[in-house]
Amino acid sequence: MLEGKSVQGGMYQDIHTGKIMFNPHKLMRYNPDYQRPPKKLICPLDFGDLKESVKNYIIYDSVPKKVGVARAIGIFERDFNRAKNALMEREIIDRV
C-alpha cells in the first residue's frame, strides 16, 4: 500500500479465529509461484477426455469436421453417454 499498488479482493472476519482476513480475487496474478492443482483424468473418450478439477467435471470433446455433422452429433452423444456412465460407476464404487 505504501508503494501505491492495489489488489482486488474481499475482506472478511474469520469465524474460527475472529481475525480480519483478505482474499485476493486473482491469486495467480499476485502470487507468481501459485499453480493450480492438476486435473485428474476420469475416463478417456474417443475424441476427448472426462476430467475432474477441484470444483468441476470437465468434458473435452473435439471431432474433425470431415466426419460430417450427423456423425459428429452421434459421436458427441456416444462420448457424453460414456462420460455419464463413468461418473455413475465411480459414484457407485465410492459409496461401497
N, C-alpha and C positions, 0 to 999 in steps of 0.2 A: 504494500500500500504506500509505503514511503517513496517508492520509485515511480508511482503514478500508474501502476498496472492494475487492471481489474480482472476479476474472474467471475463468470456467470455461475450461479449455483443457488442453493437454498440453505437457510439456517433453520435448525430445529433443536428442540430440547430432547436429549436422550432420556427415554423412560427409565432405564436402569440406573444410570449414573447421575442424572439430573444436570449434566453439563450441556452447554450450548455447543452443538456440532455444526460443521459446514460440509455440505455435499456438493462438489462441483459437478455441473451437468455434463461437461465434455472432459472426462477423466483422461482420455488418451492425449488430448491436446496439452494438458497441463502437467502430465507425468509421462515423459518420453519412454520410460522404462516399462510402462504398463503394457501387457499383452493380454489379449482376450484368450479365454480358455479355448482349446481346440474343440471342434465339433466332432461328436462321436458318430461313426457310421453304424447305422442300424441294419440297413438292407440295401445291397447293390441292386439296381434296376437295370433293364436292358439298355435304356438310353439316359441313365442318370443315377441318382443316389437318394436315399432317405437318410437324413442325418438328424442328430439331436444336439441343440445348443443348450445353454443354461436355462433359457425360458421357452424355447420354441422347438417344434418339429419342422424340419425344412425338407421339401421335396425339390430336387433339381431334376429337370427332365428336358432334354434337348433332342429334337427329332429333325433330321435333314429334310429340306423342302422337296427333294427329289422323290420321296416316297409318296407324295400326294396328300391332299387334305383328308380324304376319307381314311386312309391307312394311318395318318398321324393321329386322328381322333381316336381310332381303335387302339393305337399304341399308348396314348395318354390314359385311356380308360383302363387298359390292362395293367400299366405300371401303377396307377393310382390304387387299383384293387389289390395288387401285390403289397403296396405300402400299407394299406389298411390292415390286411391280414397279418403282416409282420408286426404291426403295433398291437393287434389283438393277441397274437401269440406271446409277445413279450409281456403284456399285461397279465395274461393267464399264468405264465411261468413265474412272474414276480409275486403273485398272490399265493402261490402254492408253497 
